[in-house]
Structures are given as structure tokens and as C-alpha cells.
Amino acid sequence: MKHFSLSVRNLIRKPGRTAGLALLTAFLALAVFGGSIVVLSLRNGLNSLEARLGADIILVPSEAQSKVSFQNMFLQGTTGAFYMDADVLEQARTVDGVEKAAPQTFLASLKADCCSIRIQVIGIDPALDFTVQPWISRSLSRELGELDVAVGCKVEADVGEILRIYDQRCKVVARLEATGTGLDTAVYCNMDTMAALLRAAEEKGVSHKIETGDQVISAVYIKVRDGYSIDEVNSLLNGRIRKVTAVRTRSMITGVSNSLAGISRAVTWLIVAVWMLAFIILLLAFLLIVRERSREFAVLRLLGASRGMLSRMVLTESMFCGLLGGLLGTGIAAALLFPFAQLIETSLGLPYLMPDKGRILLLAAGTVVLSMAVSAFSSVIAACRLSRVDPGTALRGEN
């Protein structure tokens, strides 16, 4: 253990050199840990979006395309407020190849005296719904009652609290798990509650009526029966039902997936570039350090230290620096990413769902180990150079 104590004393004796080497590995750890967290969060968000979407096709009023981006309906929660006759649901059910059809109604609340907070309200039929209801069932063992609401994880309301929506007192009965999408900012209720909210909104001057009547819905989510082509069913829906547009959900996810693939490639290349740069800089740094300390090593050799002991001492110092840098870089990345996850999600405009704590800890530990390994590997070449140095030559100052 003699070389170990010498290594520790050397690191303490030269704090500037130690800090410099630690900062180099911290830069590597920051890129590896931070980049990996971002990529994993985006992939988790996309997987969550696919799982939560559930439907193969979505029917919306034709004019909805000019009011809102279908992709933003799920990524940013901006469903807007557009309506069509509720009879569209029954028409969709009669189309060959449709296995399930479930309605949803959208209502955007106002941030004013009538409402506690500005939110997007989504009404569902629990008996028919196959996209949101299974998700709600994880947090609520019963169906939503009248004026009951379930809130996404980013809505600032706890179970038992009252949300005022157009002066209607709605009770929060469940908080839902995170999805990394706009669904996290929405409030969900049954159709009876939505009808009451729509009437209350009318009294506030927010109109939702259409020419054919008062019974309205905003969208119909459709599951295609096994053995049928989604494209063919989509075409049938567009051809048979007037004034509506049928959109394949896969077409929305494809754009998100392509964006995610581009970001993942960019982050991966960044990590590789940083790894190579850090390795080269660390290698040069250790070579310079060995050259600078040649007299010190020569004295140690004359005092009885073997070449192997000196090599192990250099390796131990490098691993200490790698450990310090790995911890520092991982800590900085965590401080930058975790508190600002919502801001990152908004800036990227993509589903963003952080990994679970176990995976984060595992990734952090792996990053620290990688930092130590890179530092140690960089010092190996310097240690090999050290083993060839003749003590007498080093003491005379000859190269």
C-alpha cells in the first residue's frame, strides 16, 4: 500500500494539477451522463406516447386542422376547442373494420375569476374509452363521478382539492402517472361533467354549439379490427362521414420518432467526440506530467522504488482524478437536467419522460466508472514511458 499513500500525498501536494485533471474527466462525465439522460428521456417519452395513444385512427372535425396541430394535441396538450355532432360516433361504428370507437370532448378553461388555473379539460366516456380510462384506472379504482376530475401529474392540484372550472366546483379524485407528453397537463372528467362544464362555459360567453345541435364531441378515437388495413379503414372513414377528417396516429408519431432519431444521433456523436477529445487531452497531460516529474521518479527509484511501483502510483493518481471528475461531472449534469426537465421538454417540443431512479443511479455509477477507466487508460502509456526512464539520465536532466 506504499504507492497508495504516495499517490494521495502527491495529489494533495499539487492541488492545481489534481484539479486540472479532474476537470478534464468532469467534462467527459458531464457529456456522457447528461447526453444519456436526454436520449433515454426522449425514448421513454416516445414509448409512453405510443402506449397512451392506443388508437389507430382519430376522427376530428375538418376545420380542426386549421385550429391546431394534431401532433401538438399530444406533445404539448394543446387540443384546442373544436366540435362536431355526437352522431359521428355512431356513424364511425358502422364502418367495416372498426373494432372500438370512443368519443372525447375538449374544453380549454380560462385563467380568470371563473377558473382556478388555465387547463385543458378532456371529457371521456369511461364505458367506451380505451386510451385514457386504463391509465386513470391505475390511480382510481372506480369510475369518475359527476364533477369528479383526474389531473395530470403537472397540474398543481392534489387529491381532495377543489378546482373551479367555469365556476363549477370539481373535486380532484386522482393524480395520474407521468407520460412526458401534453397529457400530463390536462384534466379528465366523464361526459356528464363535461356537459355541465360546456353549459357553464356558454354562460360565460364561450360558445361550442354547431349547426346540427347541442350534443357535441371533439374527436373519436378508433381501434381497427385485426385483419383489416388501417389505411383502408382510414379511407372509408374519410369517404363516408361528411365534414370530418380521419388521421392515422402513426403519421403523428412518425414525425416525433424522426426528430428523436436525429437528436439521438447528434447526442451520440457528441459523446463520442468528447470521449476522444478527453482521452487525447488526458494522454498528453499525463505524458507532460511524467516528463515534469522525471527527477522525482528518479529519486524514488534510487530510494528503492521499483518501476512497477511507480507505474502503479501514476495509475492510482489517474484513477483518483477520474473518480473526482466523474462525481463532479455527474453532479453538474444532474443539477442542470433534473430541475429543468419541464423546460427541456418545452424547448425540444418532444415527449420527455425521465428514467426511473434505479436506472439513473445505475447510469451515474457507470459514468463514474467510465471516467476512471478513461483516466487510467490514458495514464497507461505514460506509465510505460516512465518504466523506460533511466534514473541517472533523469537526474542529469537529459531526455
C-alpha positions in Angstrom: 0.0 0.0 0.0 3.1 2.3 0.0 2.4 3.5 -3.6 -1.2 4.3 -2.5 -0.1 6.7 0.3 2.4 8.3 -2.0 -0.3 8.9 -4.7 -2.6 10.5 -2.1 0.2 12.8 -0.9 1.1 13.7 -4.5 -2.5 14.7 -5.3 -2.7 16.9 -2.2 0.7 18.4 -2.7 -0.3 19.6 -6.2 -3.9 20.7 -6.0 -3.8 22.7 -9.2 -2.6 19.7 -11.2 -5.2 17.5 -9.5 -8.0 19.9 -10.2 -7.0 20.3 -13.8 -7.1 16.5 -14.4 -10.3 16.2 -12.5 -12.0 18.9 -14.6 -11.0 17.2 -17.8 -12.7 14.0 -16.7 -15.6 16.0 -15.4 -16.2 17.4 -18.9 -16.3 13.8 -20.2 -18.7 12.7 -17.4 -21.0 15.7 -18.0 -21.3 14.9 -21.7 -21.8 11.1 -21.2 -24.3 11.3 -18.2 -26.2 14.4 -19.5 -26.4 13.1 -23.0 -27.5 9.7 -22.0 -30.2 11.1 -19.7 -31.6 13.2 -22.5 -31.7 10.4 -25.0 -33.2 8.0 -22.5 -35.9 10.5 -21.5 -36.8 11.1 -25.1 -37.1 7.4 -25.8 -39.2 6.9 -22.7 -41.4 9.8 -23.8 -41.9 8.3 -27.2 -42.7 4.8 -25.8 -45.1 6.4 -23.3 -46.8 8.3 -26.2 -47.3 5.1 -28.2 -48.7 3.3 -25.2 -51.0 6.0 -24.1 -52.3 6.9 -27.6 -53.8 3.4 -28.1 -55.9 4.3 -31.1 -55.1 3.6 -34.7 -57.1 6.5 -36.2 -58.5 9.7 -34.8 -61.6 11.4 -36.3 -61.8 15.2 -35.8 -63.9 18.0 -37.5 -62.4 19.1 -40.8 -61.9 22.6 -39.6 -59.8 21.4 -36.7 -56.7 21.1 -39.0 -56.7 24.9 -39.2 -57.0 25.4 -35.5 -54.4 23.1 -34.0 -51.5 20.8 -35.0 -52.5 17.2 -34.5 -49.0 16.4 -33.2 -49.3 19.2 -30.6 -52.5 17.7 -29.4 -50.4 15.1 -27.7 -47.0 16.5 -27.3 -47.9 19.9 -25.8 -51.5 19.3 -24.6 -52.9 22.0 -26.9 -56.0 20.1 -28.0 -57.9 23.4 -28.5 -61.7 23.6 -28.6 -63.4 22.3 -31.8 -66.6 20.3 -32.0 -68.8 18.1 -34.2 -72.1 16.4 -33.9 -72.1 13.5 -31.5 -73.8 11.3 -34.2 -70.3 11.0 -35.8 -69.6 8.3 -33.2 -72.4 6.1 -34.3 -71.5 6.6 -38.0 -67.9 5.6 -37.3 -69.1 2.4 -35.6 -70.9 1.2 -38.7 -67.8 1.4 -40.9 -66.4 -2.0 -41.7 -63.2 -2.8 -39.8 -63.8 -0.5 -36.8 -63.5 -2.6 -33.6 -63.7 0.2 -31.0 -64.8 3.8 -31.2 -64.6 6.2 -28.2 -65.5 9.9 -28.0 -63.6 12.7 -26.4 -64.7 16.3 -25.8 -62.2 19.1 -25.3 -62.7 22.3 -23.4 -60.0 24.9 -22.6 -60.6 26.8 -19.4 -59.8 30.5 -18.9 -57.4 31.8 -16.4 -59.8 34.3 -14.9 -62.2 34.6 -11.9 -64.2 31.6 -13.2 -61.3 29.2 -13.1 -58.6 28.2 -10.6 -55.9 27.7 -13.3 -55.7 27.6 -17.1 -56.0 24.0 -18.1 -57.2 21.7 -20.9 -60.3 19.7 -19.9 -60.9 16.4 -21.7 -64.2 14.6 -21.3 -64.3 10.8 -21.9 -66.9 8.0 -21.8 -65.4 5.5 -19.2 -67.6 2.7 -20.6 -66.2 3.1 -24.2 -62.8 4.7 -23.7 -59.7 2.5 -24.3 -57.0 5.2 -24.4 -57.3 7.3 -21.2 -59.5 5.1 -18.9 -56.9 2.3 -18.5 -54.4 5.0 -17.5 -56.9 6.5 -15.0 -57.7 3.1 -13.6 -54.1 2.8 -12.3 -54.8 5.7 -9.9 -58.5 5.4 -9.3 -60.3 2.1 -8.5 -63.7 3.4 -9.5 -65.2 5.4 -12.4 -65.2 9.1 -12.4 -68.4 10.5 -10.9 -70.2 13.8 -11.6 -67.9 16.8 -11.1 -65.0 14.4 -10.3 -61.8 15.0 -12.2 -58.5 13.2 -12.6 -55.5 15.5 -13.2 -52.2 15.0 -15.0 -49.0 15.0 -12.9 -48.1 18.5 -13.9 -51.4 20.1 -12.8 -50.9 21.8 -9.5 -53.7 20.2 -7.6 -53.7 17.4 -5.0 -56.3 14.7 -4.4 -59.2 16.1 -2.4 -58.7 19.7 -3.6 -61.4 21.6 -5.5 -60.8 23.0 -9.0 -63.1 25.8 -10.2 -63.7 25.4 -13.9 -66.2 28.0 -15.2 -67.4 28.4 -11.6 -68.2 24.6 -11.3 -66.6 23.1 -8.2 -64.8 20.0 -9.5 -63.2 17.6 -7.0 -59.8 16.1 -7.7 -60.0 12.4 -7.1 -56.8 11.1 -8.8 -53.4 12.3 -9.9 -52.1 10.4 -12.9 -48.6 9.0 -13.6 -46.2 10.9 -15.8 -46.2 10.3 -19.6 -43.8 13.0 -20.7 -46.5 14.4 -23.1 -49.2 17.1 -23.1 -51.4 14.6 -21.4 -49.6 15.5 -18.1 -51.1 19.0 -18.2 -54.7 18.0 -18.8 -57.7 17.4 -16.6 -60.1 14.4 -17.3 -63.7 14.0 -16.5 -66.7 12.0 -17.6 -69.2 13.2 -20.2 -71.8 14.3 -17.7 -69.3 16.6 -16.0 -68.2 17.8 -19.4 -71.8 18.6 -20.3 -72.1 20.7 -17.2 -68.9 22.5 -17.9 -70.0 23.2 -21.5 -73.2 24.7 -20.2 -71.3 26.8 -17.7 -68.9 27.9 -20.5 -71.8 29.0 -22.6 -73.0 31.2 -19.7 -69.5 32.8 -19.8 -69.8 33.5 -23.5 -67.6 30.6 -24.7 -69.7 29.1 -27.5 -69.4 25.4 -28.5 -72.7 24.9 -30.4 -72.7 23.8 -34.0 -75.5 24.0 -36.6 -76.8 20.4 -36.2 -77.4 20.5 -32.4 -76.1 20.8 -28.9 -74.8 17.2 -28.4 -71.2 17.7 -29.4 -67.9 15.8 -29.2 -64.4 16.9 -30.3 -62.8 13.6 -31.5 -63.5 9.9 -32.0 -60.6 7.5 -31.2 -60.8 4.3 -33.3 -59.2 0.9 -32.9 -59.1 -1.1 -36.1 -60.1 -4.8 -36.0 -57.4 -7.4 -36.5 -57.0 -8.4 -40.1 -58.1 -5.1 -41.6 -55.8 -2.5 -43.1 -55.6 0.7 -41.1 -55.1 2.7 -44.3 -58.2 1.2 -45.9 -60.4 1.8 -42.8 -59.0 5.4 -42.7 -60.0 5.9 -46.3 -63.5 4.5 -45.7 -64.0 6.9 -42.7 -62.9 9.9 -44.8 -65.2 8.9 -47.6 -68.4 8.0 -45.7 -68.5 10.6 -42.9 -69.0 14.2 -44.0 -67.2 17.2 -42.5 -64.7 15.1 -40.6 -61.1 14.2 -41.2 -59.6 10.8 -40.2 -55.9 10.8 -39.3 -53.7 7.9 -38.6 -52.0 8.2 -35.3 -48.9 6.5 -36.7 -48.4 9.5 -39.0 -48.1 11.8 -36.0 -45.7 9.5 -34.1 -43.5 9.1 -37.2 -42.6 12.8 -37.2 -41.8 12.6 -33.5 -39.8 9.4 -34.0 -37.8 11.0 -36.8 -37.0 14.1 -34.7 -36.0 11.8 -31.8 -33.7 9.8 -34.1 -32.0 13.0 -35.3 -31.4 14.2 -31.7 -30.2 10.8 -30.6 -27.6 10.7 -33.4 -26.4 14.2 -32.6 -26.0 13.4 -28.9 -24.3 10.1 -29.6 -21.7 11.8 -31.9 -21.2 14.5 -29.3 -20.5 11.9 -26.6 -18.0 10.1 -28.9 -16.3 13.3 -29.9 -16.0 14.4 -26.2 -14.7 10.9 -25.3 -12.0 11.0 -27.9 -11.1 14.6 -27.1 -10.9 13.9 -23.4 -8.7 10.8 -24.0 -6.3 12.7 -26.2 -6.0 15.6 -23.7 -5.6 13.3 -20.7 -2.9 11.3 -22.6 -1.0 14.5 -23.4 -1.4 15.8 -19.8 -0.1 12.6 -18.3 2.9 12.5 -20.7 3.8 16.1 -19.7 3.3 15.3 -16.0 5.6 12.3 -16.3 8.2 14.3 -18.1 7.9 17.1 -15.5 8.3 14.6 -12.6 11.1 12.6 -14.1 13.6 13.8 -11.4 11.1 12.9 -8.6 10.6 9.4 -10.1 14.4 9.1 -10.4 14.9 9.9 -6.7 12.2 7.3 -5.8 13.9 4.7 -7.9 17.2 5.4 -6.2 15.4 5.0 -2.8 14.3 1.6 -3.8 11.0 2.0 -5.6 10.5 -0.4 -8.4 9.4 0.6 -11.9 6.2 -1.3 -11.3 5.5 0.6 -8.1 6.0 3.9 -9.9 3.6 2.8 -12.7 1.0 1.8 -10.1 1.4 5.1 -8.4 0.7 7.0 -11.7 -2.2 4.7 -12.4 -3.7 5.3 -8.9 -3.4 9.1 -9.2 -5.1 9.0 -12.5 -8.0 6.9 -11.1 -8.4 9.2 -8.2 -8.6 12.1 -10.6 -11.1 10.1 -12.7 -13.2 9.4 -9.6 -13.3 13.1 -8.6 -14.0 14.2 -12.2 -16.7 11.6 -12.7 -18.5 12.6 -9.5 -18.2 16.3 -10.3 -19.4 16.0 -13.9 -22.3 13.7 -13.0 -23.3 16.1 -10.2 -23.2 19.1 -12.6 -25.3 17.3 -15.2 -27.9 16.3 -12.6 -28.1 19.8 -11.3 -28.7 21.1 -14.9 -31.1 18.4 -16.1 -33.4 17.4 -13.2 -34.7 20.8 -12.0 -35.3 22.0 -15.6 -36.8 18.8 -17.1 -40.0 20.6 -18.0 -38.2 23.5 -19.6 -36.2 21.0 -21.7 -39.4 19.2 -22.7 -40.9 22.5 -23.8 -37.8 23.6 -25.7 -37.5 20.3 -27.6 -41.2 20.1 -28.3 -40.9 16.3 -27.9 -42.2 13.7 -25.4 -39.7 13.8 -22.5 -40.0 11.4 -19.6 -37.2 10.9 -17.1 -35.9 7.4 -16.4 -36.7 5.9 -13.0 -34.4 6.4 -10.0 -32.8 3.0 -10.3 -31.8 3.5 -13.9 -30.5 7.0 -13.2 -28.3 5.7 -10.3 -27.0 2.9 -12.5 -26.2 5.3 -15.3 -24.5 7.6 -12.8 -22.3 4.8 -11.4 -21.5 3.7 -14.9 -20.4 7.2 -15.9 -18.1 7.4 -12.9 -16.6 4.0 -13.7 -16.1 5.1 -17.3 -14.4 8.3 -16.2 -12.0 6.4 -14.0 -11.3 3.9 -16.8 -10.6 6.6 -19.4 -8.2 8.3 -16.9 -6.5 5.0 -16.1 -6.2 4.1 -19.8 -4.7 7.5 -20.6 -2.1 7.1 -17.9 -1.0 3.6 -19.1 1.0 4.9 -22.0 2.6 7.5 -19.7 3.4 4.7 -17.2 5.0 2.7 -19.9 7.2 5.7 -20.8 8.1 6.0 -17.2 9.3 2.4 -17.0 11.9 3.1 -19.7 13.4 6.2 -17.9 17.0 5.7 -16.5 17.4 7.3 -13.1 20.9 8.6 -13.8 19.8 10.2 -17.0 16.8 11.8 -15.4 18.9 13.2 -12.5 21.4 14.7 -15.0 18.4 16.4 -16.8 18.9 14.6 -20.0 15.9 13.5 -22.1 
